[in-house]
Amino acid sequence: MREPRQVTTRALGPDFAVGPAERYFEDYVPGAIYEYGERTVSEHEIIEFATAFDPQDFHVDAAAAAAGPFGGLIASGFHSAALAMRLLADHYVSWVASLGSPGLDSLAWPAPLRPGDRVRLRTEVLEARASSSKPDRGIVRTQVQLLTGGDAVVLEATIVNLLARRPASP
């Protein structure tokens, strides 16, 4: 079992009845919406991530970005995805029952993420169904959005998670 995490963000409204260290498939109820965050993204973070993983001018060079298609520096979409994943891992995905993910149904970046933007994560449980082939687990589909303080959606994805079912009480 993993050690408790130091989580630096908080729920921004109603949260699960149990924390991620006690959460199982049965706790993911279709229709439930949760928000977590907030975190400010710095120019330094944007440039550092993009330099390592997506070195296009509008991600790494403020002067070139100012003259480019976005009118300024923007984060890589995959930086946005990494931020969303961190918030998901800290708050949403079970720390004890996660069996990984077979992938995403969709991923889009409707608006750019800019230096100084303060982001939060919104999740909505779309579907939670027991596995027909493996009765010890379930499949959860979740709509994920990363939003700025002004409610611009900078990432939207539909993710799929495999989660263990709650063990029977002794």
DSSP file (Angstrom, degrees, kcal/mol; ACC not computed):
  #  RESIDUE AA STRUCTURE BP1 BP2  ACC     N-H-->O    O-->H-N    N-H-->O    O-->H-N    TCO  KAPPA ALPHA  PHI   PSI    X-CA   Y-CA   Z-CA
    1    1 A M              0   0    0      0, 0.0     2,-0.1     0, 0.0    95,-0.1   0.000 360.0 360.0 360.0 141.7    0.0    0.0    0.0
    2    2 A R        -     0   0    0     93,-0.3     3,-0.1     1,-0.1    93,-0.0  -0.428 360.0-103.6 -82.5 154.2    1.3    3.4   -0.9
    3    3 A E        -     0   0    0      1,-0.1    -1,-0.1    -2,-0.1     0, 0.0  -0.389  48.9 -87.8 -69.9 150.7    2.0    6.2    1.7
    4    4 A P        -     0   0    0      0, 0.0     2,-0.2     0, 0.0    -1,-0.1  -0.313  49.5-123.7 -58.0 144.2   -0.5    9.0    2.0
    5    5 A R        -     0   0    0     85,-0.1     2,-0.8    -3,-0.1    -3,-0.0  -0.558   7.3-122.7 -90.3 153.5    0.2   11.8   -0.4
    6    6 A Q        -     0   0    0     -2,-0.2     2,-0.5     2,-0.0    -1,-0.0  -0.882  34.1-165.0 -89.2 110.1    0.8   15.5    0.3
    7    7 A V        -     0   0    0     -2,-0.8    84,-0.0     1,-0.1    -2,-0.0  -0.877  13.9-170.9-103.8 126.1   -1.9   17.1   -1.8
    8    8 A T        +     0   0    0     -2,-0.5     2,-0.2     2,-0.0    -1,-0.1   0.448  66.0  60.2 -98.7  -0.7   -1.5   20.8   -2.3
    9    9 A T        -     0   0    0     78,-0.0     2,-0.3    30,-0.0    29,-0.2  -0.666  70.0-144.1-117.7 177.3   -4.9   21.5   -3.9
   10   10 A R  E     -A   37   0A   0     27,-2.3    27,-1.6    -2,-0.2     2,-0.2  -0.895  27.4 -86.3-139.5 164.7   -8.4   21.1   -2.5
   11   11 A A  E     -A   36   0A   0     -2,-0.3    25,-0.3    25,-0.2     4,-0.1  -0.528  30.2-151.5 -69.1 140.5  -11.9   20.1   -3.6
   12   12 A L  S    S-     0   0    0     23,-3.2    24,-0.1    -2,-0.2    -1,-0.1  -0.178  72.7 -17.7-106.8  38.0  -13.8   23.2   -4.9
   13   13 A G  S    S+     0   0    0     22,-0.2    -2,-0.1    21,-0.0    21,-0.0  -0.974 116.1   0.9 156.5-159.6  -17.2   21.9   -3.9
   14   14 A P        -     0   0    0      0, 0.0    21,-0.4     0, 0.0     2,-0.2  -0.222  66.2-166.9 -56.3 144.0  -18.8   18.6   -3.0
   15   15 A D        -     0   0    0      1,-0.2     4,-0.1    19,-0.1    18,-0.0  -0.746  32.3 -67.9-125.0 173.6  -16.4   15.7   -3.0
   16   16 A F        -     0   0    0     -2,-0.2    -1,-0.2     1,-0.1    12,-0.1  -0.162  45.8-115.9 -54.2 156.1  -16.7   11.9   -2.9
   17   17 A A  S    S+     0   0    0     10,-0.2     2,-0.3    -3,-0.1    -1,-0.1   0.772 102.4  35.8 -67.9 -26.0  -18.0   10.4    0.4
   18   18 A V  S    S-     0   0    0      9,-0.1    -2,-0.1     1,-0.0     5,-0.0  -0.929  91.5-109.3-126.8 152.9  -14.6    8.8    0.9
   19   19 A G    >>  -     0   0    0     -2,-0.3     3,-2.1     1,-0.1     4,-0.6  -0.196  40.2 -95.6 -73.7 170.2  -11.1    9.9    0.0
   20   20 A P  T 34 S+     0   0    0      0, 0.0    75,-3.0     0, 0.0    76,-0.8   0.708 122.4  63.2 -62.8 -19.7   -9.0    8.4   -2.8
   21   21 A A  T 34 S+     0   0    0      1,-0.2    73,-0.0    74,-0.2   -19,-0.0   0.592 115.5  30.8 -79.5  -9.8   -7.2    6.1   -0.3
   22   22 A E  T <4 S+     0   0    0     -3,-2.1     2,-0.3     2,-0.1    -1,-0.2   0.299  94.4 119.2-123.2   5.9  -10.6    4.4    0.4
   23   23 A R     <  +     0   0    0     -4,-0.6    73,-0.4    -3,-0.2    74,-0.4  -0.576  33.6 172.7 -88.9 134.8  -12.3    4.8   -3.0
   24   24 A Y    >   -     0   0    0     -2,-0.3     3,-2.3    72,-0.1     4,-0.3  -0.753  51.4 -82.5-127.8 176.5  -13.5    1.8   -5.1
   25   25 A F  G >  S+     0   0    0    139,-2.2     3,-1.9     1,-0.3   140,-0.1   0.852 122.9  62.4 -46.9 -43.6  -15.5    1.4   -8.3
   26   26 A E  G 3  S+     0   0    0      1,-0.3    -1,-0.3   138,-0.2   139,-0.1   0.674  93.3  64.6 -62.6 -17.5  -18.8    1.6   -6.4
   27   27 A D  G <  S+     0   0    0     -3,-2.3     2,-0.9     1,-0.1    -1,-0.3   0.576  80.1  88.6 -83.4  -9.4  -18.0    5.2   -5.3
   28   28 A Y    <   -     0   0    0     -3,-1.9    -1,-0.1    -4,-0.3    -3,-0.0  -0.792  62.8-173.1 -93.9 102.0  -18.1    6.5   -8.9
   29   29 A V    >   -     0   0    0     -2,-0.9     3,-2.3     1,-0.0    96,-0.3  -0.847  28.4-112.2-102.9 121.8  -21.8    7.4   -9.5
   30   30 A P  T 3  S+     0   0    0      0, 0.0    96,-0.2     0, 0.0     3,-0.1  -0.221 103.0  26.5 -52.7 136.8  -22.9    8.5  -13.0
   31   31 A G  T 3  S+     0   0    0     94,-3.5     2,-0.2     1,-0.3    95,-0.1   0.145  86.3 133.2  95.4 -17.9  -23.9   12.1  -13.0
   32   32 A A    <   -     0   0    0     -3,-2.3    93,-2.4    93,-0.2     2,-0.4  -0.467  38.9-161.4 -69.7 135.1  -21.6   13.1  -10.1
   33   33 A I  E     + B   0 124A   0     91,-0.2     2,-0.3    -2,-0.2    91,-0.2  -0.968  10.5 179.1-121.1 133.0  -19.6   16.3  -10.8
   34   34 A Y  E     - B   0 123A   0     89,-2.3    89,-2.9    -2,-0.4     2,-0.4  -0.961  11.8-157.2-131.9 149.1  -16.5   17.3   -8.8
   35   35 A E  E     + B   0 122A   0    -21,-0.4   -23,-3.2    -2,-0.3     2,-0.3  -0.991  13.7 175.1-128.5 139.3  -14.0   20.2   -9.1
   36   36 A Y  E     +AB  11 121A   0     85,-2.6    85,-3.9    -2,-0.4     2,-0.3  -0.953  29.0  27.3-137.5 154.8  -10.5   20.3   -7.8
   37   37 A G  E     -AB  10 120A   0    -27,-1.6   -27,-2.3    -2,-0.3    83,-0.2  -0.958  28.1-155.0 148.8-158.6   -7.6   22.8   -8.0
   38   38 A E  E     +     0   0A   0     81,-0.8     2,-0.4    -2,-0.3    82,-0.2   0.669  29.8 154.4-112.8 158.6   -6.5   25.6   -8.3
   39   39 A R  E     - B   0 119A   0     80,-2.0    80,-3.3    -2,-0.1     2,-0.4  -0.989  32.1-137.0-146.7 132.9   -3.1   26.1   -9.7
   40   40 A T  E     - B   0 118A   0     -2,-0.4     2,-0.5    78,-0.3    78,-0.3  -0.759  18.8-141.1 -91.4 135.3   -1.5   29.0  -11.4
   41   41 A V        -     0   0    0     76,-2.8    75,-3.8    -2,-0.4    76,-0.3  -0.837  17.5-150.2 -98.9 126.4    0.7   28.2  -14.5
   42   42 A S     >  -     0   0    0     -2,-0.5     4,-2.1    73,-0.2     5,-0.1  -0.565  23.5-120.7 -95.7 158.5    3.8   30.3  -14.8
   43   43 A E  H  > S+     0   0    0      1,-0.2     4,-2.6     2,-0.2     5,-0.2   0.900 115.7  56.1 -58.9 -41.6    5.7   31.3  -17.9
   44   44 A H  H  > S+     0   0    0      1,-0.2     4,-2.8     2,-0.2    -1,-0.2   0.923 107.1  48.0 -58.7 -46.0    8.7   29.5  -16.6
   45   45 A E  H  > S+     0   0    0      2,-0.2     4,-2.8     1,-0.2     5,-0.3   0.916 111.5  50.7 -60.4 -44.0    6.7   26.2  -16.3
   46   46 A I  H  X S+     0   0    0     -4,-2.1     4,-2.4     1,-0.2    30,-0.3   0.936 114.6  42.3 -60.2 -48.0    5.3   26.6  -19.8
   47   47 A I  H  X S+     0   0    0     -4,-2.6     4,-2.8     2,-0.2     5,-0.2   0.909 114.2  51.5 -67.1 -42.5    8.8   27.2  -21.3
   48   48 A E  H  X S+     0   0    0     -4,-2.8     4,-1.5    -5,-0.2    -2,-0.2   0.935 113.4  43.8 -61.7 -47.3   10.4   24.4  -19.3
   49   49 A F  H  X S+     0   0    0     -4,-2.8     4,-2.3     1,-0.2     5,-0.4   0.952 116.9  46.0 -61.8 -49.5    7.8   21.8  -20.2
   50   50 A A  H  X S+     0   0    0     -4,-2.4     4,-2.0    -5,-0.3    -2,-0.2   0.866 106.9  57.7 -65.7 -36.2    7.8   22.8  -23.9
   51   51 A T  H  < S+     0   0    0     -4,-2.8    -1,-0.2     1,-0.2    -2,-0.2   0.899 115.2  38.3 -59.0 -39.4   11.6   22.9  -24.1
   52   52 A A  H  < S+     0   0    0     -4,-1.5    -2,-0.2    -3,-0.2    -1,-0.2   0.836 137.9   9.5 -78.7 -33.8   11.7   19.3  -23.0
   53   53 A F  H  < S+     0   0    0     -4,-2.3    -3,-0.2    -5,-0.1    -2,-0.2   0.642 133.3  21.2-128.4 -18.1    8.7   17.9  -24.9
   54   54 A D     <  -     0   0    0     -4,-2.0     2,-2.3    -5,-0.4    -3,-0.1  -0.417  60.2-179.2-155.1  67.3    7.1   20.3  -27.5
   55   55 A P        +     0   0    0      0, 0.0     2,-0.2     0, 0.0    -4,-0.1  -0.181  25.9 144.6 -79.3  50.8    9.7   23.0  -28.5
   56   56 A Q    >>  -     0   0    0     -2,-2.3     3,-2.5     1,-0.1     4,-1.3  -0.617  61.1-113.4 -81.4 148.8    7.5   25.0  -30.9
   57   57 A D  H 3> S+     0   0    0      1,-0.3     4,-2.5    -2,-0.2     8,-0.4   0.839 114.6  58.3 -53.3 -39.9    8.1   28.7  -30.9
   58   58 A F  H 34 S+     0   0    0      1,-0.2    16,-2.6     2,-0.2    -1,-0.3   0.555 113.0  42.1 -73.0  -3.1    4.7   29.7  -29.5
   59   59 A H  H <4 S+     0   0    0     -3,-2.5    -9,-0.3    14,-0.2    -1,-0.2   0.631 128.1  24.1-106.3 -23.3    5.6   27.5  -26.5
   60   60 A V  H  < S+     0   0    0     -4,-1.3     2,-0.5    -3,-0.3    -2,-0.2   0.596 111.6  59.0-122.2 -14.2    9.2   28.4  -25.9
   61   61 A D     X  -     0   0    0     -4,-2.5     4,-3.0    -5,-0.3     5,-0.2  -0.902  54.1-168.0-128.4 102.8    9.9   31.9  -27.3
   62   62 A A  H  > S+     0   0    0     -2,-0.5     4,-1.9     1,-0.2    -1,-0.1   0.865  89.6  49.7 -59.1 -39.6    7.9   34.8  -25.9
   63   63 A A  H  > S+     0   0    0      2,-0.2     4,-1.0     1,-0.2    -1,-0.2   0.941 115.0  42.5 -67.0 -47.2    9.0   37.2  -28.6
   64   64 A A  H >4 S+     0   0    0      1,-0.2     3,-0.5     2,-0.2     4,-0.4   0.895 112.9  54.8 -64.5 -39.0    8.2   34.8  -31.5
   65   65 A A  H >< S+     0   0    0     -4,-3.0     3,-1.1    -8,-0.4     7,-1.0   0.856  99.8  60.6 -63.5 -35.6    5.0   33.8  -29.8
   66   66 A A  H 3< S+     0   0    0     -4,-1.9    -1,-0.2     1,-0.3    -2,-0.2   0.840 111.0  40.4 -61.3 -32.9    3.8   37.5  -29.6
   67   67 A A  T << S+     0   0    0     -4,-1.0    -1,-0.3    -3,-0.5    -2,-0.2   0.433 106.2  91.1 -93.1  -0.5    4.0   37.7  -33.4
   68   68 A G  S X  S-     0   0    0     -3,-1.1     3,-1.2    -4,-0.4    -3,-0.1  -0.068  97.8 -79.0 -90.6-170.5    2.5   34.2  -33.9
   69   69 A P  T 3  S+     0   0    0      0, 0.0    -3,-0.1     0, 0.0    -4,-0.1   0.655 126.0  46.6 -67.3 -17.9   -1.0   32.8  -34.4
   70   70 A F  T 3  S-     0   0    0     -5,-0.3    -4,-0.1     2,-0.2    -5,-0.1   0.444 102.4-125.0-105.6  -1.4   -1.9   33.0  -30.6
   71   71 A G  S <  S+     0   0    0     -3,-1.2     2,-0.3    -6,-0.4    -5,-0.2   0.710  81.2  12.5  68.3  19.7   -0.6   36.5  -30.0
   72   72 A G  S    S-     0   0    0     -7,-1.0    -2,-0.2    -8,-0.1     2,-0.1  -0.902 103.2 -43.4 160.8 173.2    1.6   35.3  -27.1
   73   73 A L        -     0   0    0     -2,-0.3     2,-0.3   -11,-0.1   -14,-0.2  -0.352  53.3-177.8 -63.9 137.2    3.1   32.4  -25.3
   74   74 A I        -     0   0    0    -16,-2.6    40,-0.2    40,-0.2     2,-0.1  -0.960  27.2-106.8-134.2 155.2    0.8   29.4  -24.8
   75   75 A A        -     0   0    0     38,-3.2    38,-0.4    -2,-0.3     2,-0.1  -0.470  40.4-100.6 -76.0 149.5    1.3   26.0  -23.0
   76   76 A S    >>  -     0   0    0    -30,-0.3     4,-1.9    -2,-0.1     3,-0.6  -0.413  28.9-122.3 -60.2 143.9    1.7   22.8  -25.0
   77   77 A G  H 3> S+     0   0    0      1,-0.2     4,-2.1     2,-0.2    -1,-0.1   0.848 115.8  56.1 -58.3 -32.8   -1.6   20.9  -25.0
   78   78 A F  H 3> S+     0   0    0      2,-0.2     4,-2.0     1,-0.2    -1,-0.2   0.767 101.4  56.1 -74.2 -23.4    0.3   18.0  -23.5
   79   79 A H  H <> S+     0   0    0     -3,-0.6     4,-2.4     2,-0.2    -2,-0.2   0.921 107.6  49.2 -66.4 -44.7    1.4   20.3  -20.6
   80   80 A S  H  X S+     0   0    0     -4,-1.9     4,-2.5     1,-0.2    -2,-0.2   0.910 110.6  50.7 -57.7 -42.4   -2.3   20.9  -20.1
   81   81 A A  H  X S+     0   0    0     -4,-2.1     4,-2.5     1,-0.2    -1,-0.2   0.889 109.1  50.8 -64.2 -38.9   -2.9   17.2  -20.1
   82   82 A A  H  X S+     0   0    0     -4,-2.0     4,-2.2     2,-0.2    -2,-0.2   0.898 110.1  49.7 -66.1 -39.9   -0.1   16.7  -17.6
   83   83 A L  H  X S+     0   0    0     -4,-2.4     4,-2.0     2,-0.2    -2,-0.2   0.931 112.4  47.5 -62.5 -45.5   -1.6   19.3  -15.3
   84   84 A A  H  X S+     0   0    0     -4,-2.5     4,-2.6     1,-0.2    -2,-0.2   0.908 110.4  52.6 -61.8 -42.0   -5.0   17.6  -15.6
   85   85 A M  H  X S+     0   0    0     -4,-2.5     4,-2.9     1,-0.2    -1,-0.2   0.893 106.9  52.7 -62.4 -39.9   -3.4   14.2  -14.9
   86   86 A R  H  X S+     0   0    0     -4,-2.2     4,-2.3     2,-0.2    -1,-0.2   0.936 111.6  45.3 -62.0 -45.1   -1.8   15.5  -11.7
   87   87 A L  H  X>S+     0   0    0     -4,-2.0     4,-2.0     2,-0.2     5,-0.6   0.890 113.5  50.6 -65.4 -38.8   -5.1   16.8  -10.4
   88   88 A L  I  X>S+     0   0    0     -4,-2.6     5,-2.4     1,-0.2     4,-1.7   0.933 112.0  47.1 -61.2 -46.4   -6.8   13.5  -11.4
   89   89 A A  I  <5S+     0   0    0     -4,-2.9    -2,-0.2     1,-0.2    -1,-0.2   0.863 115.9  44.8 -66.3 -36.5   -4.1   11.4   -9.6
   90   90 A D  I  <5S+     0   0    0     -4,-2.3    -1,-0.2    -5,-0.2    -2,-0.2   0.841 133.8   8.3 -74.8 -33.6   -4.3   13.6   -6.5
   91   91 A H  I  <5S+     0   0    0     -4,-2.0    -3,-0.2    -5,-0.2    -2,-0.2   0.744 127.1  33.5-122.4 -33.1   -8.0   13.8   -6.1
   92   92 A Y  I  <<S+     0   0    0     -4,-1.7     2,-0.2    -5,-0.6    -3,-0.2   0.903  93.2  71.6-105.4 -51.7  -10.1   11.7   -8.5
   93   93 A V  S   <S-     0   0    0     -5,-2.4   -70,-0.1     1,-0.1     5,-0.1  -0.512  89.3-104.9 -75.8 134.4   -8.6    8.3   -9.3
   94   94 A S     >  -     0   0    0     -2,-0.2     4,-0.6     1,-0.1   -73,-0.2  -0.273  18.2-152.7 -58.0 137.9   -8.6    5.8   -6.5
   95   95 A W  T  4 S+     0   0    0    -75,-3.0   -93,-0.3     2,-0.1   -74,-0.2   0.622  95.6  33.6 -84.1 -14.9   -5.2    5.3   -4.9
   96   96 A V  T  4 S+     0   0    0    -76,-0.8    -1,-0.1   -73,-0.4   -75,-0.1   0.623 124.4  36.2-114.2 -19.3   -6.1    1.7   -3.8
   97   97 A A  T  4 S+     0   0    0    -74,-0.4    67,-2.8   -77,-0.3     2,-0.2   0.447  76.9 123.6-118.8  -1.8   -8.4    0.4   -6.6
   98   98 A S  B  <  +C  163   0A   0     -4,-0.6    65,-0.2    65,-0.2     3,-0.1  -0.435  30.0 179.5 -66.8 130.5   -7.0    1.9   -9.8
   99   99 A L        -     0   0    0     63,-3.3    64,-0.2     1,-0.5    -1,-0.1   0.070  50.9-101.7-114.5  19.9   -6.1   -0.8  -12.3
  100  100 A G        -     0   0    0     62,-0.3    62,-2.7     2,-0.0    -1,-0.5  -0.421  39.4 -79.0  93.6-169.6   -4.9    1.7  -15.0
  101  101 A S        -     0   0    0     60,-0.2    60,-0.2    -2,-0.1     3,-0.1  -0.999  11.2-151.0-138.5 133.9   -6.5    3.0  -18.1
  102  102 A P        -     0   0    0      0, 0.0     2,-0.3     0, 0.0    59,-0.1   0.590  68.3 -86.8 -78.5  -8.2   -7.0    1.5  -21.5
  103  103 A G  E     -D  160   0A   0     57,-0.6    57,-1.5    -3,-0.0     2,-0.3  -0.927  50.3 -52.2 143.4-165.3   -7.0    5.0  -23.0
  104  104 A L  E     -D  159   0A   0     -2,-0.3    55,-0.2    55,-0.2     3,-0.1  -0.848  19.6-154.6-112.3 146.7   -9.0    8.0  -23.9
  105  105 A D  E    S-     0   0A   0     53,-3.2     2,-0.3     1,-0.3    54,-0.2   0.772  84.1  -4.9 -85.2 -30.7  -12.1    8.3  -25.9
  106  106 A S  E     -D  158   0A   0     52,-1.2    52,-1.6     2,-0.0    -1,-0.3  -0.989  55.5-171.2-158.1 157.5  -11.4   11.9  -26.8
  107  107 A L  E     +D  157   0A   0     -2,-0.3     2,-0.3    50,-0.2    50,-0.2  -0.923  16.8 163.5-153.9 127.1   -8.9   14.7  -26.2
  108  108 A A  E     -D  156   0A   0     48,-2.6    48,-2.6    -2,-0.3    -2,-0.0  -0.984  31.5-149.0-145.2 154.7   -9.2   18.3  -27.3
  109  109 A W        +     0   0    0     -2,-0.3    46,-0.2    46,-0.2    45,-0.1  -0.787  21.3 174.2-121.7  83.9   -7.7   21.7  -26.5
  110  110 A P        +     0   0    0      0, 0.0    44,-0.2     0, 0.0    -1,-0.1   0.772  68.4  17.8 -66.5 -28.0  -10.5   24.2  -27.2
  111  111 A A  S    S-     0   0    0     42,-0.6     2,-0.1    41,-0.1    41,-0.0  -0.972  88.1 -99.6-141.6 154.1   -8.6   27.3  -25.9
  112  112 A P        -     0   0    0      0, 0.0     2,-0.5     0, 0.0   -36,-0.1  -0.436  25.2-132.4 -76.2 149.7   -5.0   28.1  -25.2
  113  113 A L        -     0   0    0    -38,-0.4   -38,-3.2    41,-0.1   -33,-0.1  -0.900  31.6-166.6 -97.8 125.1   -3.5   27.9  -21.7
  114  114 A R    >   -     0   0    0     -2,-0.5     3,-2.2   -40,-0.2   -73,-0.3  -0.743  30.5 -81.5-115.9 158.5   -1.4   31.1  -21.0
  115  115 A P  T 3  S+     0   0    0      0, 0.0   -73,-0.2     0, 0.0     3,-0.1  -0.312 117.2  24.4 -55.4 137.3    1.1   32.2  -18.4
  116  116 A G  T 3  S+     0   0    0    -75,-3.8   -74,-0.1     1,-0.3     2,-0.1   0.264  86.4 139.0  89.0 -12.2   -0.7   33.4  -15.3
  117  117 A D    <   -     0   0    0     -3,-2.2   -76,-2.8   -76,-0.3     2,-0.6  -0.438  46.5-143.3 -65.6 139.0   -3.8   31.4  -15.9
  118  118 A R  E     -B   40   0A   0    -78,-0.3    31,-0.8    -2,-0.1     2,-0.3  -0.930  24.3-162.7-103.8 120.9   -5.2   29.7  -12.8
  119  119 A V  E     -BE  39 148A   0    -80,-3.3   -80,-2.0    -2,-0.6   -81,-0.8  -0.732  15.8-177.0-111.7 155.2   -6.6   26.3  -13.6
  120  120 A R  E     -BE  37 147A   0     27,-2.1    27,-2.8    -2,-0.3     2,-0.4  -0.951  24.4-121.2-140.4 160.5   -9.0   23.9  -11.9
  121  121 A L  E     -BE  36 146A   0    -85,-3.9   -85,-2.6    -2,-0.3     2,-0.4  -0.876  19.4-168.4-107.2 133.7  -10.2   20.4  -12.9
  122  122 A R  E     -BE  35 145A   0     23,-2.9    23,-2.6    -2,-0.4     2,-0.4  -0.987   8.6-174.6-119.0 131.9  -13.8   19.5  -13.4
  123  123 A T  E     -BE  34 144A   0    -89,-2.9   -89,-2.3    -2,-0.4     2,-0.4  -0.955   9.5-171.1-124.0 144.6  -14.9   15.8  -13.7
  124  124 A E  E     -BE  33 143A   0     19,-2.1    19,-2.7    -2,-0.4     2,-0.7  -0.979  24.9-131.1-133.2 123.6  -18.2   14.3  -14.4
  125  125 A V  E     + E   0 142A   0    -93,-2.4   -94,-3.5    -2,-0.4    17,-0.2  -0.622  28.9 176.1 -72.0 113.1  -18.8   10.5  -14.1
  126  126 A L  E     +     0   0A   0     15,-2.4     2,-0.3    -2,-0.7    16,-0.2   0.847  63.4   0.2 -86.0 -38.7  -20.5    9.6  -17.4
  127  127 A E  E     - E   0 141A   0     14,-1.8    14,-2.5   -97,-0.1     2,-0.4  -0.991  49.9-176.6-155.0 140.3  -20.7    5.9  -16.9
  128  128 A A  E     + E   0 140A   0     -2,-0.3     2,-0.4    12,-0.2    12,-0.2  -0.910  23.1 163.0-139.3 111.3  -19.8    3.3  -14.3
  129  129 A R  E     - E   0 139A   0     10,-2.5    10,-3.2    -2,-0.4     2,-0.1  -0.980  39.2-111.0-134.6 144.3  -20.4   -0.3  -15.3
  130  130 A A  E     - E   0 138A   0     -2,-0.4     8,-0.3     8,-0.2     2,-0.2  -0.410  43.2-103.8 -66.8 144.0  -19.3   -3.7  -13.9
  131  131 A S        -     0   0    0      6,-2.3     6,-0.2     3,-0.4    -1,-0.1  -0.507  21.7-151.6 -68.2 134.6  -16.9   -5.6  -16.3
  132  132 A S  S    S+     0   0    0     -2,-0.2    -1,-0.1     1,-0.2    -2,-0.0   0.731  95.5  38.1 -80.0 -21.4  -18.8   -8.4  -18.0
  133  133 A S  S    S+     0   0    0      1,-0.2    -1,-0.2     2,-0.0    -2,-0.0   0.676 122.8  37.7-102.2 -20.5  -15.6  -10.5  -18.3
  134  134 A K    >   -     0   0    0      3,-0.1     3,-1.7     1,-0.1    -3,-0.4  -0.834  63.1-170.1-134.6  96.0  -13.9   -9.7  -15.0
  135  135 A P  T 3  S+     0   0    0      0, 0.0    -1,-0.1     0, 0.0    -3,-0.0   0.587  79.3  71.4 -66.8  -9.8  -16.3   -9.5  -12.1
  136  136 A D  T 3  S+     0   0    0     28,-0.1    29,-2.6    -6,-0.1     2,-0.3   0.409 103.1  40.9 -84.3   4.1  -13.7   -8.1   -9.7
  137  137 A R  E <   - F   0 164A   0     -3,-1.7    -6,-2.3    27,-0.3     2,-0.3  -0.917  62.5-148.7-146.4 168.7  -13.6   -4.7  -11.5
  138  138 A G  E     -EF 130 163A   0     25,-2.8    25,-2.4    -2,-0.3     2,-0.5  -0.888  18.0-123.8-136.0 169.0  -15.6   -2.0  -13.2
  139  139 A I  E     -EF 129 162A   0    -10,-3.2   -10,-2.5    -2,-0.3     2,-0.5  -0.963  22.1-167.5-118.4 127.3  -15.1    0.5  -16.0
  140  140 A V  E     -EF 128 161A   0     21,-2.7    21,-2.6    -2,-0.5     2,-0.5  -0.968   4.8-162.6-119.6 125.4  -15.6    4.2  -15.4
  141  141 A R  E     -EF 127 160A   0    -14,-2.5   -15,-2.4    -2,-0.5   -14,-1.8  -0.919  16.1-173.4-104.4 131.8  -15.9    6.8  -18.2
  142  142 A T  E     -EF 125 159A   0     17,-2.4    17,-2.7    -2,-0.5     2,-0.5  -0.983  24.5-138.4-131.7 133.9  -15.3   10.4  -17.1
  143  143 A Q  E     -EF 124 158A   0    -19,-2.7   -19,-2.1    -2,-0.4     2,-0.4  -0.818  30.2-166.1 -85.3 125.9  -15.6   13.7  -18.8
  144  144 A V  E     -EF 123 157A   0     13,-3.4    13,-2.5    -2,-0.5     2,-0.4  -0.943  11.2-180.0-119.0 134.6  -12.7   15.8  -17.8
  145  145 A Q  E     -EF 122 156A   0    -23,-2.6   -23,-2.9    -2,-0.4     2,-0.6  -0.999  17.7-155.0-132.1 138.8  -12.2   19.6  -18.2
  146  146 A L  E     -EF 121 155A   0      9,-2.2     8,-2.8    -2,-0.4     9,-1.1  -0.972  28.0-172.6-107.3 119.6   -9.3   21.8  -17.3
  147  147 A L  E     -EF 120 153A   0    -27,-2.8   -27,-2.1    -2,-0.6     6,-0.2  -0.841  18.7-133.2-118.5 148.8  -10.7   25.3  -16.9
  148  148 A T  E >   -E  119   0A   0      4,-2.1     3,-2.2    -2,-0.3   -29,-0.2  -0.400  41.3 -95.1 -86.1 172.8   -9.2   28.7  -16.3
  149  149 A G  T 3  S+     0   0    0    -31,-0.8   -30,-0.1     1,-0.3    -1,-0.1   0.782 129.3  54.7 -58.1 -27.7  -10.4   31.2  -13.7
  150  150 A G  T 3  S-     0   0    0    -32,-0.1    -1,-0.3     2,-0.1   -33,-0.0   0.256 122.0-109.2 -89.5  11.9  -12.5   32.8  -16.5
  151  151 A D    <   +     0   0    0     -3,-2.2     2,-0.3     1,-0.3    -2,-0.1   0.620  65.4 152.5  69.7  16.8  -14.1   29.4  -17.2
  152  152 A A        -     0   0    0      1,-0.1    -4,-2.1   -40,-0.0     2,-0.7  -0.631  46.0-129.5 -72.6 133.7  -12.3   28.9  -20.6
  153  153 A V  E     + F   0 147A   0     -2,-0.3   -42,-0.6    -6,-0.2    -6,-0.2  -0.778  33.0 171.3 -86.9 114.0  -11.9   25.2  -21.3
  154  154 A V  E    S+     0   0A   0     -8,-2.8     2,-0.3    -2,-0.7    -7,-0.2   0.563  70.2  22.6-100.6 -11.8   -8.3   24.6  -22.1
  155  155 A L  E     + F   0 146A   0     -9,-1.1    -9,-2.2   -46,-0.2     2,-0.4  -0.959  60.9 178.8-152.0 136.7   -8.5   20.8  -22.1
  156  156 A E  E     +DF 108 145A   0    -48,-2.6   -48,-2.6    -2,-0.3     2,-0.3  -0.988  16.1 158.2-138.2 129.9  -11.5   18.5  -22.6
  157  157 A A  E     -DF 107 144A   0    -13,-2.5   -13,-3.4    -2,-0.4     2,-0.6  -0.987  36.8-139.6-147.5 153.8  -11.2   14.7  -22.6
  158  158 A T  E     -DF 106 143A   0    -52,-1.6   -53,-3.2    -2,-0.3   -52,-1.2  -0.978  34.0-170.1-113.6 116.1  -13.2   11.6  -22.0
  159  159 A I  E     -DF 104 142A   0    -17,-2.7   -17,-2.4    -2,-0.6     2,-0.4  -0.703  14.8-146.8-108.8 157.6  -11.1    9.1  -20.1
  160  160 A V  E     -DF 103 141A   0    -57,-1.5   -57,-0.6    -2,-0.3     2,-0.4  -0.989  16.6-175.4-124.5 130.1  -11.6    5.5  -19.2
  161  161 A N  E     - F   0 140A   0    -21,-2.6   -21,-2.7    -2,-0.4     2,-0.5  -0.961  19.0-143.3-125.7 144.8  -10.4    3.9  -15.9
  162  162 A L  E     - F   0 139A   0    -62,-2.7   -63,-3.3    -2,-0.4     2,-0.4  -0.923  27.3-176.8-102.4 129.2  -10.5    0.4  -14.7
  163  163 A L  E     -CF  98 138A   0    -25,-2.4   -25,-2.8    -2,-0.5   -65,-0.2  -0.982  25.9-117.6-133.7 139.4  -11.2    0.1  -11.0
  164  164 A A  E     - F   0 137A   0    -67,-2.8  -139,-2.2    -2,-0.4   -27,-0.3  -0.409  34.4-115.3 -68.2 147.2  -11.3   -2.8   -8.5
  165  165 A R        -     0   0    0    -29,-2.6    -1,-0.1  -141,-0.2     3,-0.1  -0.510  42.7 -86.6 -78.8 154.0  -14.6   -3.4   -6.8
  166  166 A R        -     0   0    0     -2,-0.2    -1,-0.1     1,-0.1     3,-0.1  -0.386  49.8-111.6 -62.0 131.0  -14.8   -3.0   -3.1
  167  167 A P        -     0   0    0      0, 0.0    -1,-0.1     0, 0.0     2,-0.1  -0.316  36.9 -99.6 -63.1 148.2  -13.8   -6.2   -1.3
  168  168 A A        -     0   0    0      1,-0.1    -3,-0.0    -3,-0.1     0, 0.0  -0.402  41.8-105.6 -66.1 143.4  -16.5   -8.0    0.6
  169  169 A S              0   0    0      1,-0.1    -1,-0.1    -2,-0.1    -3,-0.0  -0.453 360.0 360.0 -69.1 143.1  -16.6   -7.3    4.3
  170  170 A P              0   0    0      0, 0.0    -1,-0.1     0, 0.0    -2,-0.1   0.500 360.0 360.0 -70.0 360.0  -15.3  -10.3    6.4
